[in-house]
Amino acid sequence: MTAGRAAAPPGWAPVDIALDRVPALVPDAAVRWMQLGATPLAEPFFEQTITRLKTEEDPPREIVTGLEAILTEGAGSRAAAPVGLVFHISRCGSSLIANGLRTARAAQVLAEARPLTSLFFPRPPTGYASADELWRSRRDALARSLASIYSSYRRGEPEPIVIKWTSLNTVMLPSIRAVWPDTPCLFVVRNPLEVLVANLQPGGLIDTRRSAFGPGLSGCSARRLAKMPDEEYCARVIGNYLTTGLAELDADVWVIDYDDVNRQTLRAAARRFGLKLPFPDEVLGKVFERHAKDPTAKQRFRDDRRRKRRQATTAATAAVKQWAEPAYRSLLASRNRLQ
């Protein structure tokens, strides 16, 4: 296949989209496709699967198209909504849950696939209402097409797919649900103090503070962010995630806390997505034994809750108490909590 073709043949799927910082003003973008064939998304994260394939002795072919190819290919695929959406507040056990759901027969988990997640990063308005509205409409159409492509690329027919979003997407939860209003959701939470301690490290939420997404994540202006302690920034972001999830609770949104994640609650979550996890329990037991983010499945899990609480500073504790704990407590008291 050549880059000039409008759409990809079966077995191909987008693996990267180079969106502009302001896609509402620059609505086209280069899309990189890879010939995945029947390759399952076996690693904890989509990008880990793509990296593994690229390092093989005979790596898959790749092409580059424009965004229109996604819409064309999506129109040529059977429309398929995801069977479940997983949102989370970062470093809270969502990867463990995704790994467990991945054991369901004939189902895939699309975990933080940037071509899809980047569509719903929190971007400031352009100041041109018509441009923003056109981008929202195009974004939603692209998301629906991508879901159909990822669902069908292996067999040419839709198979059940669960989409796990990045934590950044949580502030866009209402917009994402509007694309698939009938798809059930799982919202994964954890003691916000433990989450904050983990996110003060490089690679955590602290890295987003000076990004274009910082104001949207924290609900503060760029000027306010510049004077804000790191602990307050992370606590505000986590609190924003929790408050957004709390506001979205309804019959199709369930909450699961890190402390409640076990084989029974994982099976309950799967049932709400229409999936059946394998028996006997030893199969799921292996998922709980390994580090959830390790693509080799060799690193063993180590409970870090006590260590994180010991590392929490007075400033971190105060920030969490002010900005995140009230919404967290409300979520734990919800009827929609899986236990």
ROGU-864751 format. One record per residue (C-alpha): residue in one letter; chain; x, z, y. Coordinates in pm, whole numbers, plus 50000, padded with zeros to 5 digits. Layout:
N
<A,A,<X,Z,Y>>,
...
END
This chain:
339
<M,A,<50000,50000,50000>>,
<T,A,<50118,49931,50355>>,
<A,A,<50065,50127,50673>>,
<G,A,<49847,49848,50810>>,
<R,A,<49561,49914,50572>>,
<A,A,<49265,50103,50713>>,
<A,A,<49218,50342,50425>>,
<A,A,<49392,50477,50121>>,
<P,A,<49319,50385,49757>>,
<P,A,<49222,50657,49503>>,
<G,A,<49484,50923,49448>>,
<W,A,<49598,50934,49809>>,
<A,A,<49533,51220,50050>>,
<P,A,<49652,51320,50399>>,
<V,A,<49938,51570,50402>>,
<D,A,<50006,51589,50776>>,
<I,A,<49840,51502,51106>>,
<A,A,<50050,51495,51424>>,
<L,A,<49779,51599,51668>>,
<D,A,<49858,51608,52037>>,
<R,A,<49858,51948,52209>>,
<V,A,<49540,51834,52382>>,
<P,A,<49362,51612,52128>>,
<A,A,<49054,51584,52348>>,
<L,A,<49266,51378,52592>>,
<V,A,<49485,51206,52329>>,
<P,A,<49234,51161,52047>>,
<D,A,<49444,50950,51807>>,
<A,A,<49732,51076,51595>>,
<A,A,<49968,50967,51320>>,
<V,A,<49842,51065,50974>>,
<R,A,<50086,51089,50685>>,
<W,A,<49936,51023,50341>>,
<M,A,<50088,51092,50002>>,
<Q,A,<49999,50941,49667>>,
<L,A,<49909,51263,49487>>,
<G,A,<49743,51094,49192>>,
<A,A,<49590,51362,48970>>,
<T,A,<49830,51635,49089>>,
<P,A,<49648,51970,49123>>,
<L,A,<49705,52199,49420>>,
<A,A,<49871,52456,49197>>,
<E,A,<50091,52647,49445>>,
<P,A,<49958,52931,49665>>,
<F,A,<49975,52706,49972>>,
<F,A,<49905,52335,50018>>,
<E,A,<50241,52280,50189>>,
<Q,A,<50425,52433,49891>>,
<T,A,<50273,52172,49660>>,
<I,A,<50370,51892,49900>>,
<T,A,<50726,52026,49933>>,
<R,A,<50764,52044,49554>>,
<L,A,<50646,51686,49512>>,
<K,A,<50883,51558,49780>>,
<T,A,<51183,51715,49605>>,
<E,A,<51108,51563,49265>>,
<E,A,<51340,51302,49121>>,
<D,A,<51073,51038,49171>>,
<P,A,<50875,51160,49476>>,
<P,A,<50530,51018,49550>>,
<R,A,<50492,50727,49789>>,
<E,A,<50392,50797,50149>>,
<I,A,<50234,50593,50426>>,
<V,A,<50136,50652,50788>>,
<T,A,<49805,50551,50946>>,
<G,A,<49593,50651,51243>>,
<L,A,<49308,50902,51243>>,
<E,A,<49050,50629,51191>>,
<A,A,<49175,50584,50833>>,
<I,A,<49050,50934,50750>>,
<L,A,<48701,50847,50871>>,
<T,A,<48708,50517,50683>>,
<E,A,<48826,50674,50359>>,
<G,A,<48583,50962,50399>>,
<A,A,<48297,50717,50436>>,
<G,A,<48411,50544,50118>>,
<S,A,<48423,50869,49921>>,
<R,A,<48117,51051,49797>>,
<A,A,<48030,51312,50059>>,
<A,A,<48125,51654,49927>>,
<A,A,<48094,51984,50107>>,
<P,A,<48327,52266,49998>>,
<V,A,<48169,52520,49762>>,
<G,A,<48325,52808,49955>>,
<L,A,<48517,52895,50272>>,
<V,A,<48770,53180,50286>>,
<F,A,<48855,53335,50623>>,
<H,A,<49094,53625,50677>>,
<I,A,<49282,53836,50931>>,
<S,A,<49639,53762,50806>>,
<R,A,<49852,53952,50553>>,
<C,A,<49538,54094,50394>>,
<G,A,<49520,53966,50035>>,
<S,A,<49356,53628,50094>>,
<S,A,<49631,53446,49903>>,
<L,A,<49572,53673,49604>>,
<I,A,<49202,53589,49614>>,
<A,A,<49278,53217,49646>>,
<N,A,<49510,53234,49344>>,
<G,A,<49236,53402,49144>>,
<L,A,<48977,53142,49244>>,
<R,A,<49223,52870,49147>>,
<T,A,<49189,52976,48782>>,
<A,A,<48829,52849,48778>>,
<R,A,<48796,52544,48556>>,
<A,A,<48780,52202,48726>>,
<A,A,<48804,52355,49073>>,
<Q,A,<49066,52337,49345>>,
<V,A,<49163,52569,49629>>,
<L,A,<49282,52394,49943>>,
<A,A,<49492,52672,50094>>,
<E,A,<49582,52636,50462>>,
<A,A,<49620,52257,50452>>,
<R,A,<49744,52172,50800>>,
<P,A,<49566,51834,50824>>,
<L,A,<49240,52028,50813>>,
<T,A,<49329,52364,50968>>,
<S,A,<49497,52208,51274>>,
<L,A,<49168,52046,51371>>,
<F,A,<49027,52393,51440>>,
<F,A,<49313,52563,51618>>,
<P,A,<49187,52743,51932>>,
<R,A,<49263,52504,52216>>,
<P,A,<49172,52561,52583>>,
<P,A,<48913,52330,52741>>,
<T,A,<49050,52028,52924>>,
<G,A,<48824,52063,53227>>,
<Y,A,<48647,51741,53131>>,
<A,A,<48323,51833,52954>>,
<S,A,<48262,51483,52816>>,
<A,A,<48613,51463,52666>>,
<D,A,<48578,51806,52505>>,
<E,A,<48241,51716,52357>>,
<L,A,<48369,51384,52219>>,
<W,A,<48663,51563,52057>>,
<R,A,<48436,51824,51898>>,
<S,A,<48221,51552,51748>>,
<R,A,<48525,51358,51624>>,
<R,A,<48686,51677,51493>>,
<D,A,<48378,51767,51289>>,
<A,A,<48355,51416,51144>>,
<L,A,<48723,51427,51050>>,
<A,A,<48675,51765,50883>>,
<R,A,<48384,51640,50673>>,
<S,A,<48582,51332,50571>>,
<L,A,<48889,51538,50479>>,
<A,A,<48681,51771,50262>>,
<S,A,<48540,51472,50075>>,
<I,A,<48887,51316,50032>>,
<Y,A,<49050,51634,49904>>,
<S,A,<48756,51694,49672>>,
<S,A,<48773,51344,49520>>,
<Y,A,<49136,51230,49527>>,
<R,A,<49217,51343,49170>>,
<R,A,<48928,51188,48981>>,
<G,A,<48749,50960,49224>>,
<E,A,<48448,51190,49194>>,
<P,A,<48392,51519,49380>>,
<E,A,<48508,51837,49214>>,
<P,A,<48440,52190,49345>>,
<I,A,<48681,52282,49623>>,
<V,A,<48729,52607,49812>>,
<I,A,<48892,52588,50154>>,
<K,A,<49112,52880,50260>>,
<W,A,<49180,52870,50635>>,
<T,A,<49468,53014,50833>>,
<S,A,<49408,53337,51021>>,
<L,A,<49423,53137,51347>>,
<N,A,<49110,52952,51235>>,
<T,A,<48914,53277,51219>>,
<V,A,<48841,53269,51592>>,
<M,A,<48685,52927,51527>>,
<L,A,<48468,53058,51245>>,
<P,A,<48134,52968,51411>>,
<S,A,<48249,52610,51477>>,
<I,A,<48373,52568,51120>>,
<R,A,<48054,52707,50971>>,
<A,A,<47854,52462,51184>>,
<V,A,<48024,52174,51001>>,
<W,A,<47913,52308,50662>>,
<P,A,<47616,52534,50742>>,
<D,A,<47510,52573,50378>>,
<T,A,<47853,52669,50241>>,
<P,A,<47900,53039,50156>>,
<C,A,<48193,53224,50312>>,
<L,A,<48423,53512,50223>>,
<F,A,<48587,53717,50498>>,
<V,A,<48897,53906,50380>>,
<V,A,<49003,54216,50576>>,
<R,A,<49250,54500,50548>>,
<N,A,<49342,54822,50726>>,
<P,A,<49437,54674,51067>>,
<L,A,<49733,54908,51107>>,
<E,A,<49892,54767,50791>>,
<V,A,<49812,54416,50910>>,
<L,A,<49964,54480,51253>>,
<V,A,<50290,54617,51113>>,
<A,A,<50330,54307,50896>>,
<N,A,<50256,54073,51187>>,
<L,A,<50514,54222,51423>>,
<Q,A,<50779,54064,51199>>,
<P,A,<50908,53707,51251>>,
<G,A,<50666,53463,51097>>,
<G,A,<50368,53682,51184>>,
<L,A,<50113,53671,51462>>,
<I,A,<50376,53779,51712>>,
<D,A,<50514,53424,51694>>,
<T,A,<50190,53289,51843>>,
<R,A,<50210,53502,52155>>,
<R,A,<50381,53238,52369>>,
<S,A,<50214,52942,52202>>,
<A,A,<49928,52735,52342>>,
<F,A,<49698,52933,52113>>,
<G,A,<49791,53280,52244>>,
<P,A,<49513,53307,52505>>,
<G,A,<49247,53184,52264>>,
<L,A,<49357,53421,51990>>,
<S,A,<49374,53731,52207>>,
<G,A,<49099,53657,52456>>,
<C,A,<49341,53716,52745>>,
<S,A,<49490,53496,53014>>,
<A,A,<49849,53372,52991>>,
<R,A,<49936,53596,53288>>,
<R,A,<49794,53902,53112>>,
<L,A,<49978,53814,52791>>,
<A,A,<50312,53798,52974>>,
<K,A,<50287,54169,53062>>,
<M,A,<50138,54291,52736>>,
<P,A,<50330,54494,52473>>,
<D,A,<50366,54322,52137>>,
<E,A,<50159,54592,51967>>,
<E,A,<49869,54537,52203>>,
<Y,A,<49882,54160,52160>>,
<C,A,<49869,54177,51781>>,
<A,A,<49599,54446,51788>>,
<R,A,<49387,54236,52024>>,
<V,A,<49423,53929,51802>>,
<I,A,<49336,54124,51486>>,
<G,A,<49046,54285,51669>>,
<N,A,<48927,53942,51780>>,
<Y,A,<48934,53822,51420>>,
<L,A,<48738,54126,51302>>,
<T,A,<48483,54101,51581>>,
<T,A,<48428,53731,51514>>,
<G,A,<48372,53796,51144>>,
<L,A,<48137,54085,51219>>,
<A,A,<47926,53866,51445>>,
<E,A,<47894,53601,51173>>,
<L,A,<47770,53830,50896>>,
<D,A,<47456,53695,50735>>,
<A,A,<47324,53617,50388>>,
<D,A,<47600,53361,50327>>,
<V,A,<47899,53564,50452>>,
<W,A,<48051,53847,50248>>,
<V,A,<48330,54087,50335>>,
<I,A,<48600,54200,50095>>,
<D,A,<48857,54462,50187>>,
<Y,A,<49212,54456,50052>>,
<D,A,<49159,54793,49886>>,
<D,A,<48858,54653,49697>>,
<V,A,<49024,54342,49554>>,
<N,A,<49022,54360,49174>>,
<R,A,<48911,54146,48883>>,
<Q,A,<48547,54252,48918>>,
<T,A,<48517,54176,49290>>,
<L,A,<48707,53851,49243>>,
<R,A,<48456,53744,48981>>,
<A,A,<48175,53842,49217>>,
<A,A,<48323,53627,49494>>,
<A,A,<48361,53335,49253>>,
<R,A,<47996,53362,49150>>,
<R,A,<47890,53334,49512>>,
<F,A,<48083,53007,49527>>,
<G,A,<47922,52886,49206>>,
<L,A,<48249,52917,49012>>,
<K,A,<48320,53084,48679>>,
<L,A,<48655,53253,48630>>,
<P,A,<48808,53253,48281>>,
<F,A,<48783,53524,48021>>,
<P,A,<48950,53731,47892>>,
<D,A,<49060,53944,48187>>,
<E,A,<49426,53900,48091>>,
<V,A,<49420,53560,48259>>,
<L,A,<49326,53714,48592>>,
<G,A,<49554,54007,48523>>,
<K,A,<49854,53776,48549>>,
<V,A,<49739,53673,48897>>,
<F,A,<49747,54037,49008>>,
<E,A,<50093,54093,48862>>,
<R,A,<50280,53841,49075>>,
<H,A,<50353,53811,49446>>,
<A,A,<50064,53607,49583>>,
<K,A,<50274,53381,49808>>,
<D,A,<50550,53302,49556>>,
<P,A,<50520,52935,49445>>,
<T,A,<50733,53001,49135>>,
<A,A,<50502,53282,49016>>,
<K,A,<50813,53481,48918>>,
<Q,A,<50826,53745,49191>>,
<R,A,<50634,54057,49094>>,
<F,A,<50380,54223,49320>>,
<R,A,<50477,54550,49490>>,
<D,A,<50220,54764,49668>>,
<D,A,<50336,54799,50031>>,
<R,A,<50049,54995,50185>>,
<R,A,<50230,55328,50218>>,
<R,A,<50546,55163,50347>>,
<K,A,<50357,54979,50619>>,
<R,A,<50179,55293,50733>>,
<R,A,<50512,55479,50750>>,
<Q,A,<50657,55201,50964>>,
<A,A,<50375,55214,51216>>,
<T,A,<50483,55340,51557>>,
<T,A,<50275,55554,51790>>,
<A,A,<50217,55248,52008>>,
<A,A,<50095,55044,51711>>,
<T,A,<49858,55319,51599>>,
<A,A,<49711,55356,51949>>,
<A,A,<49667,54980,51992>>,
<V,A,<49487,54944,51660>>,
<K,A,<49261,55239,51737>>,
<Q,A,<49157,55083,52067>>,
<W,A,<49132,54714,51984>>,
<A,A,<49074,54670,51610>>,
<E,A,<48953,54981,51431>>,
<P,A,<48590,54989,51555>>,
<A,A,<48509,54641,51424>>,
<Y,A,<48695,54712,51099>>,
<R,A,<48490,55026,51037>>,
<S,A,<48169,54834,51104>>,
<L,A,<48268,54568,50854>>,
<L,A,<48342,54829,50588>>,
<A,A,<47997,54978,50643>>,
<S,A,<47826,54639,50608>>,
<R,A,<47577,54564,50333>>,
<N,A,<47765,54240,50282>>,
<R,A,<48077,54417,50155>>,
<L,A,<48187,54333,49801>>,
<Q,A,<48294,54643,49608>>,
END
